[in-house]
Structure formats: C-alpha cells, structure tokens
Amino acid sequence: MSDDEPDVNISGGSAGGGTAAEFAAGAADTRAEAVVDRLGELYWQKTYGGQDAFECLVRTVLSQNTSDVASQPAHDALMERYADRDDADGLADALAHADHGELADTIRSAGLYNQKATVLIDAAERVLAEHGSADAFDEYVREREPATVRDELLDLDGVGPKTADCVLLFAGGRGGVFPVDTHVHRIYRRLGVAPPDADHEAVRAVLERDVPAAKCGFGHTASIQFGREYCSARKPACLDGPEACPMADLCEQVGVDPGSGRVVDPADAASDGR
C-alpha cells in the first residue's frame, strides 16, 4: 500500500480525510470487488465520514468540472474570507448573505465561478431555511435515511449525483455509497465491469450492487488515483504493455487497442463492434 497519499485530493491525504481500515483477506465475490481489493493494496483502505456536511458540500461544488489543483486554492480562499472556525453556522450564514461578485472573484481559480457562486449562495440559503443551522444540516446528513438525504441534495440547483454522493460519503460516512466522477465512469466501463454505454448513474448502480458497502468509500478515492496514475482518458498505461498496469489481468480494455494505440470511449468501441 502506498505511503505517499496526495494531500490535495478528495480523499484528504494521509493527514486526514478518513481512518485507515483493514479488511479480511479472501476471495472477492465479484470482479468489481476484486478490482477494489487490488486498488486497496495499491493505494489505501479507509473508512470515511466526519467532515462537516455544509463545508463538504461547498468543497464538492467547487471541484465540479475541474481539478483539485484548481479547486483547492478556491476552497482555501473561500474559507479564509467567509468561514468562522469558532461558529459552525458562520460559513453557511456568510455565504447566504455573500455578494455574488465578491464570492465569484474569490473562487475564480475553480472555473465556472459565476455559476458556482450562484449554487453556493442558493445552497446556503436553502440549508438555513430548511434546517435552521449548519449543525442541524450536518446531523440530518449523518442520521436520516440516505435515499431521503440524497433526494434533498439533488433538489438543490447545481448539485448532481456525484456531489450528493460525496456529501453522503465524506460527511455522512454512509457505507455503500460509491460516487461516480469522470475517472470512475471511464475506468469501470473500460474494465468491462459496467456496460460500455452505461451513464454515470448506471455505473453507480453496478458498483453499489457488486462492491461490499464497507469498501465503496476507498474504492471511490483509490479509483480516482488509479485513473490519474494509470488509466487516463487518452494514454492509459496498458498502451505500454500489460506489465505497465497493475489491473491488466482484471481488465477487458474496452475501447483500448494496444496494438494500434487507438483509444476511444468504451461506448464508441461498443457501437463500432470492437
């Protein structure tokens, strides 16, 4: 297992973002579980939960359609300007009353900053109006039925399934939640674990069905790291041969042709009959 987990990524780094966990060795019941077990050996095995729910929502909105390199400075700048560390409700209250232009300028590095500023202000207003405080919202995320919480989060303008699932996982600590971002969507269709034409929600359904609940959290974060290091969109490591990828024996290489170097989306490969 890697000891150099990145500090700036959604898993939180070795200094935080989850508690190290161990799982009993044994044969995986599904290929999806075998993949996640391999990822746990390669990177880390953690259980998640405990992040403040509203701040987690803010962080995940900022990460939409951009990299951690871009979203982390935006998050840091936002927290410096708007958060009161001695008052859990301070951030929500400050954002609910924030000047849109000032907030947009603060989070400019995250991209789509005008749109994200609107989402954050609206979310803060809704959280305070419907729950009364950020503390009450945090309790709601941790204790209410996950499907109910997910539906409410999805009802917020600008909050999609991946954002809602990240709040459930990282704040709520809910087992069985496997957020699907662009890396996860690509990897599990390329592996052949999910159908090549599956959308994000269909991939999520497969993973949450086939991966044990306790392994979904680190399955998500470790998959992201694997996508960055090995299974990139345009130049997956397997183009250099099976020995270059630690997942080679578990992968169907859907959309990847090492012989020609051709790499396409798995859905396009399926439509081409390849």
C-alpha positions, -999 to +999 in steps of 0.1 A: +000+000+000+013+035-009+025+057+020+026+088-001-011+096-005-016+130-020-026+157+005-045+177-021-072+154-033-107+144-024-095+116-001-080+142+022-044+129+022-026+109+049-031+137+074-069+134+073-099+125+052-107+091+067-095+064+091-072+036+080-090+003+079-082-034+073-104-060+056-100-097+060-083-114+031-104-136+010-117-143-025-138-115-039-174-123-047-175-101-079-150-087-103-158-052-091-148-062-056-116-078-070-108-045-086-114-025-055-094-050-034-065-046-058-068-008-055-068-011-018-035-030-020-021-004-044-032+028-026-051+028+007-081+013+026-101+038+045-134+045+061-148+079+056-172+103+074-170+131+099-164+161+076-188+190+082-217+185+058-221+220+046-183+226+041-182+192+023-210+204+000-191+236-007-158+218-014-175+194-038-193+221-057-160+238-062-145+206-075-171+202-102-157+202-138-122+210-126-091+195-110-080+195-074-051+218-084-077+244-094-104+238-068-082+236-037-069+272-039-105+284-044-117+264-014-088+278+007-096+314-004-133+309+003-127+296+038-103+324+046-128+350+036-161+335+048-156+309+074-156+315+112-139+285+127-155+293+161-190+292+147-202+261+127-230+282+112-207+310+102-199+297+067-235+290+058-246+324+071-218+342+054-224+326+020-262+331+023-255+368+026-225+370+003-222+395-025-223+374-057-195+392-075-172+391-045-178+354-040-173+347-077-140+365-076-129+346-045-134+312-062-122+322-096-095+296-098-121+268-096-136+278-130-173+284-138-170+308-109-202+328-116-223+296-118-207+281-087-211+313-067-249+312-075-250+275-065-232+282-032-254+311-022-286+293-031-275+262-012-266+282+019-300+299+018-318+266+014-298+249+042-306+276+067-342+280+056-350+243+058-327+231+087-322+263+107-284+258+110-254+241+095-252+219+126-287+207+121-280+200+084-249+180+094-270+159+118-296+154+090-269+142+066-255+118+092-287+103+106-315+104+081-322+077+056-295+081+029-321+080+000-340+108+016-308+129+021-297+122-015-331+133-029-329+166-009-294+173-020-303+166-057-331+191-053-305+219-049-298+237-081-264+228-094-260+197-072-258+164-092-255+128-082-217+128-077-218+159-054-247+144-034-229+111-030-197+128-019-216+146+009-232+113+019-198+095+019-174+121+033-197+139+057-223+112+064-199+083+065-225+062+047-215+027+036-225+015+002-221+049-014-198+049-044-197+084-061-190+083-098-169+110-113-153+111-148-125+088-137-148+062-121-172+064-151-143+057-175-124+031-156-152+007-148-166+007-183-131+002-197-125-027-173-157-043-185-172-042-150-201-019-162-217-019-197-198+002-222-227+026-228-237+029-191-242+065-179-229+077-145-259+065-126-258+031-143-222+027-133-230+037-098-258+011-096-234-017-107-207-007-082-230-002-053-245-037-061-212-055-066-188-039-041-194-045-004-207-014+014-176-010+036-153-009+006-172+016-015-155+047+001-119+038-006-130+022-038-141+057-050-110+076-038-085+049-049-102+047-083-096+084-088-059+080-080-057+050-103-073+070-131-047+097-127-017+075-125-025+046-148-059+047-166-060+081-181-085+090-208-061+093-237-030+074-227-037+045-204-007+027-191-016-005-209-006+010-242+030+003-230+021-034-224+003-054-197+032-052-173+027-014-171-007-017-155-014-033-121-050-041-132-041-058-165-054-093-155-088-079-145-093-055-174-111-061-207-096-030-223-129-019-238-121+009-262-083+004-259-063-012-287-026-015-276-016-028-310-027+003-329-026+027-299-062+036-306-081+048-275-119+056-277-147+059-252-160+024-243-194+034-257-179+043-291-160+010-291-192-009-285-210+009-313-181+001-336-184-036-327-149-037-313 
